[in-house]
Amino acid sequence: MEADDYIAKKTSASEKSYFTYEDVVLTFSSQYAETKSDLVNLLNPNLELGTKQGWNSGNHAPAWIKISLKEYAFVEEIELIVNILPSCEVSYVCEIEVVHDLNQTKRKIVDETNLELHWLGKRIKVKVGQMMKSFMVKTIKSESWIAWSRILLIK
């Protein structure tokens, strides 16, 4: 892989439209954050990445974070940036909650096993292209704390 695949770069909000902290409700298995701004920054595409920005479980796997939209909305893509220190193998699953034939269902959209992740910030892009209510990322296995620096829901 190219070095750029592992180094998260600043994204311009003028290029894409994002859901903000005001549009969502966050829930998680556990949390280690010094300030509320850590969680607000999880959804902010315009900040340089830092070690204290985003969501950190404060624990080893299993751990999860869920972003629920206040209303069903069309989501084009989800972009995640993970921070792992020290680098290690990680297994995780991403699910979205959608409506299909008037029934709410969960749909697995990513299932990565034993992926070598580096603390510098691995960028993961997931195409969604449909109406959804929530997004959850569950880290199943990791030898390090679980920390997601960014989870951007792109309109």
BALOBA-1460 file (C-alpha; in Angstrom, 3 decimals):
// residues 155
<rec num="1" residu="m" x="0.000" y="0.000" z="0.000"/>
<rec num="2" residu="e" x="1.036" y="3.582" z="-0.602"/>
<rec num="3" residu="a" x="2.067" y="5.726" z="2.357"/>
<rec num="4" residu="d" x="-0.913" y="8.007" z="1.655"/>
<rec num="5" residu="d" x="-3.218" y="5.087" z="2.441"/>
<rec num="6" residu="y" x="-1.966" y="5.178" z="6.011"/>
<rec num="7" residu="i" x="-1.639" y="8.897" z="6.629"/>
<rec num="8" residu="a" x="-4.933" y="10.668" z="7.130"/>
<rec num="9" residu="k" x="-5.083" y="14.016" z="5.399"/>
<rec num="10" residu="k" x="-7.246" y="17.073" z="5.954"/>
<rec num="11" residu="t" x="-10.479" y="17.026" z="3.942"/>
<rec num="12" residu="s" x="-12.089" y="20.226" z="2.701"/>
<rec num="13" residu="a" x="-15.753" y="20.578" z="3.703"/>
<rec num="14" residu="s" x="-16.375" y="22.565" z="0.507"/>
<rec num="15" residu="e" x="-15.800" y="19.392" z="-1.550"/>
<rec num="16" residu="k" x="-18.522" y="17.331" z="0.178"/>
<rec num="17" residu="s" x="-21.496" y="17.810" z="2.484"/>
<rec num="18" residu="y" x="-21.352" y="16.111" z="5.897"/>
<rec num="19" residu="f" x="-23.756" y="15.331" z="8.714"/>
<rec num="20" residu="t" x="-22.738" y="17.248" z="11.859"/>
<rec num="21" residu="y" x="-22.826" y="16.576" z="15.596"/>
<rec num="22" residu="e" x="-26.202" y="18.365" z="15.748"/>
<rec num="23" residu="d" x="-27.677" y="15.841" z="13.246"/>
<rec num="24" residu="v" x="-26.850" y="12.728" z="15.263"/>
<rec num="25" residu="v" x="-26.984" y="10.922" z="18.589"/>
<rec num="26" residu="l" x="-23.827" y="9.058" z="19.653"/>
<rec num="27" residu="t" x="-23.844" y="5.910" z="21.797"/>
<rec num="28" residu="f" x="-20.894" y="3.670" z="22.630"/>
<rec num="29" residu="s" x="-19.780" y="0.683" z="24.667"/>
<rec num="30" residu="s" x="-17.379" y="2.808" z="26.728"/>
<rec num="31" residu="q" x="-15.614" y="6.120" z="26.382"/>
<rec num="32" residu="y" x="-12.319" y="7.793" z="27.204"/>
<rec num="33" residu="a" x="-12.533" y="11.478" z="26.344"/>
<rec num="34" residu="e" x="-11.157" y="14.483" z="28.171"/>
<rec num="35" residu="t" x="-13.707" y="16.900" z="26.729"/>
<rec num="36" residu="k" x="-16.978" y="16.875" z="24.800"/>
<rec num="37" residu="s" x="-15.103" y="18.437" z="21.876"/>
<rec num="38" residu="d" x="-13.335" y="15.092" z="21.345"/>
<rec num="39" residu="l" x="-16.681" y="13.583" z="20.323"/>
<rec num="40" residu="v" x="-17.787" y="16.671" z="18.373"/>
<rec num="41" residu="n" x="-14.518" y="16.473" z="16.421"/>
<rec num="42" residu="l" x="-15.291" y="12.868" z="15.466"/>
<rec num="43" residu="l" x="-17.682" y="14.287" z="12.826"/>
<rec num="44" residu="n" x="-15.594" y="17.330" z="11.797"/>
<rec num="45" residu="p" x="-13.767" y="16.880" z="8.479"/>
<rec num="46" residu="n" x="-11.842" y="20.168" z="8.700"/>
<rec num="47" residu="l" x="-9.544" y="19.515" z="11.648"/>
<rec num="48" residu="e" x="-6.064" y="18.091" z="11.438"/>
<rec num="49" residu="l" x="-5.939" y="14.728" z="13.146"/>
<rec num="50" residu="g" x="-4.583" y="14.545" z="16.648"/>
<rec num="51" residu="t" x="-4.228" y="11.763" z="19.170"/>
<rec num="52" residu="k" x="-7.005" y="13.104" z="21.434"/>
<rec num="53" residu="q" x="-9.632" y="13.779" z="18.782"/>
<rec num="54" residu="g" x="-12.485" y="11.432" z="18.068"/>
<rec num="55" residu="w" x="-13.770" y="8.492" z="20.081"/>
<rec num="56" residu="n" x="-11.559" y="6.271" z="22.191"/>
<rec num="57" residu="s" x="-13.102" y="3.324" z="24.019"/>
<rec num="58" residu="g" x="-10.488" y="3.372" z="26.775"/>
<rec num="59" residu="n" x="-10.580" y="-0.422" z="26.534"/>
<rec num="60" residu="h" x="-9.513" y="-3.326" z="24.383"/>
<rec num="61" residu="a" x="-11.966" y="-5.115" z="22.079"/>
<rec num="62" residu="p" x="-14.794" y="-5.780" z="21.954"/>
<rec num="63" residu="a" x="-15.928" y="-2.167" z="21.693"/>
<rec num="64" residu="w" x="-18.389" y="-0.259" z="19.525"/>
<rec num="65" residu="i" x="-19.663" y="3.186" z="18.630"/>
<rec num="66" residu="k" x="-23.013" y="3.937" z="17.007"/>
<rec num="67" residu="i" x="-24.002" y="7.104" z="15.171"/>
<rec num="68" residu="s" x="-27.777" y="7.465" z="14.867"/>
<rec num="69" residu="l" x="-29.225" y="10.104" z="12.578"/>
<rec num="70" residu="k" x="-32.108" y="12.014" z="14.151"/>
<rec num="71" residu="e" x="-34.103" y="11.292" z="10.965"/>
<rec num="72" residu="y" x="-33.736" y="8.774" z="8.161"/>
<rec num="73" residu="a" x="-31.530" y="10.350" z="5.510"/>
<rec num="74" residu="f" x="-29.669" y="9.478" z="2.346"/>
<rec num="75" residu="v" x="-26.001" y="8.734" z="2.993"/>
<rec num="76" residu="e" x="-23.707" y="8.470" z="-0.019"/>
<rec num="77" residu="e" x="-20.551" y="7.319" z="1.753"/>
<rec num="78" residu="i" x="-19.025" y="6.795" z="5.184"/>
<rec num="79" residu="e" x="-15.381" y="7.581" z="5.785"/>
<rec num="80" residu="l" x="-13.618" y="6.252" z="8.870"/>
<rec num="81" residu="i" x="-10.164" y="7.058" z="10.157"/>
<rec num="82" residu="v" x="-8.768" y="4.737" z="12.788"/>
<rec num="83" residu="n" x="-5.920" y="5.383" z="15.219"/>
<rec num="84" residu="i" x="-4.223" y="2.398" z="16.822"/>
<rec num="85" residu="l" x="-1.260" y="2.734" z="19.172"/>
<rec num="86" residu="p" x="0.694" y="0.532" z="19.034"/>
<rec num="87" residu="s" x="-0.013" y="-0.831" z="15.564"/>
<rec num="88" residu="c" x="-1.653" y="-4.239" z="15.652"/>
<rec num="89" residu="e" x="-4.025" y="-6.601" z="13.919"/>
<rec num="90" residu="v" x="-7.669" y="-5.535" z="14.187"/>
<rec num="91" residu="s" x="-10.945" y="-7.204" z="13.248"/>
<rec num="92" residu="y" x="-14.033" y="-5.032" z="12.930"/>
<rec num="93" residu="v" x="-17.535" y="-4.967" z="11.449"/>
<rec num="94" residu="c" x="-19.553" y="-1.997" z="10.152"/>
<rec num="95" residu="e" x="-23.351" y="-2.112" z="10.030"/>
<rec num="96" residu="i" x="-26.013" y="0.313" z="8.854"/>
<rec num="97" residu="e" x="-29.665" y="0.343" z="9.855"/>
<rec num="98" residu="v" x="-31.928" y="0.687" z="6.828"/>
<rec num="99" residu="v" x="-35.601" y="0.373" z="5.932"/>
<rec num="100" residu="h" x="-36.402" y="-2.394" z="3.452"/>
<rec num="101" residu="d" x="-40.016" y="-3.191" z="2.529"/>
<rec num="102" residu="l" x="-41.200" y="-1.094" z="5.499"/>
<rec num="103" residu="n" x="-39.089" y="-3.146" z="7.933"/>
<rec num="104" residu="q" x="-36.063" y="-1.864" z="9.801"/>
<rec num="105" residu="t" x="-33.095" y="-4.123" z="9.194"/>
<rec num="106" residu="k" x="-29.383" y="-4.082" z="9.862"/>
<rec num="107" residu="r" x="-27.033" y="-4.672" z="6.962"/>
<rec num="108" residu="k" x="-23.363" y="-5.536" z="7.316"/>
<rec num="109" residu="i" x="-21.345" y="-3.349" z="4.940"/>
<rec num="110" residu="v" x="-17.773" y="-4.098" z="6.026"/>
<rec num="111" residu="d" x="-16.274" y="-7.153" z="7.695"/>
<rec num="112" residu="e" x="-12.481" y="-6.942" z="8.019"/>
<rec num="113" residu="t" x="-10.548" y="-9.672" z="9.827"/>
<rec num="114" residu="n" x="-6.947" y="-9.431" z="10.956"/>
<rec num="115" residu="l" x="-6.319" y="-6.140" z="9.196"/>
<rec num="116" residu="e" x="-2.967" y="-4.596" z="10.115"/>
<rec num="117" residu="l" x="-3.774" y="-1.046" z="11.239"/>
<rec num="118" residu="h" x="-1.244" y="1.661" z="11.992"/>
<rec num="119" residu="w" x="-1.606" y="4.442" z="14.516"/>
<rec num="120" residu="l" x="-0.901" y="7.124" z="11.907"/>
<rec num="121" residu="g" x="-4.473" y="6.977" z="10.681"/>
<rec num="122" residu="k" x="-5.797" y="4.422" z="8.228"/>
<rec num="123" residu="r" x="-8.561" y="5.893" z="6.046"/>
<rec num="124" residu="i" x="-11.428" y="3.514" z="5.221"/>
<rec num="125" residu="k" x="-14.132" y="4.536" z="2.728"/>
<rec num="126" residu="v" x="-17.439" y="2.683" z="2.529"/>
<rec num="127" residu="k" x="-20.023" y="3.293" z="-0.222"/>
<rec num="128" residu="v" x="-23.594" y="3.332" z="1.122"/>
<rec num="129" residu="g" x="-25.810" y="5.074" z="-1.461"/>
<rec num="130" residu="q" x="-29.131" y="4.662" z="0.350"/>
<rec num="131" residu="m" x="-31.447" y="5.910" z="3.085"/>
<rec num="132" residu="m" x="-30.289" y="4.901" z="6.536"/>
<rec num="133" residu="k" x="-30.930" y="5.566" z="10.210"/>
<rec num="134" residu="s" x="-27.709" y="4.544" z="11.951"/>
<rec num="135" residu="f" x="-24.144" y="3.379" z="11.506"/>
<rec num="136" residu="m" x="-22.240" y="1.166" z="13.934"/>
<rec num="137" residu="v" x="-18.624" y="0.082" z="13.921"/>
<rec num="138" residu="k" x="-17.813" y="-2.854" z="16.207"/>
<rec num="139" residu="t" x="-14.212" y="-3.745" z="16.879"/>
<rec num="140" residu="i" x="-14.149" y="-7.480" z="17.530"/>
<rec num="141" residu="k" x="-10.424" y="-8.023" z="18.082"/>
<rec num="142" residu="s" x="-7.513" y="-5.727" z="18.875"/>
<rec num="143" residu="e" x="-4.394" y="-5.836" z="21.027"/>
<rec num="144" residu="s" x="-4.663" y="-2.087" z="21.591"/>
<rec num="145" residu="w" x="-7.291" y="0.407" z="22.681"/>
<rec num="146" residu="i" x="-9.941" y="1.077" z="20.072"/>
<rec num="147" residu="a" x="-9.959" y="4.640" z="18.753"/>
<rec num="148" residu="w" x="-11.707" y="6.101" z="15.716"/>
<rec num="149" residu="s" x="-10.471" y="9.634" z="14.941"/>
<rec num="150" residu="r" x="-13.136" y="10.343" z="12.357"/>
<rec num="151" residu="i" x="-16.424" y="8.848" z="11.308"/>
<rec num="152" residu="l" x="-17.806" y="11.059" z="8.560"/>
<rec num="153" residu="l" x="-21.255" y="10.504" z="7.113"/>
<rec num="154" residu="i" x="-21.289" y="12.084" z="3.663"/>
<rec num="155" residu="k" x="-24.565" y="13.308" z="2.165"/>
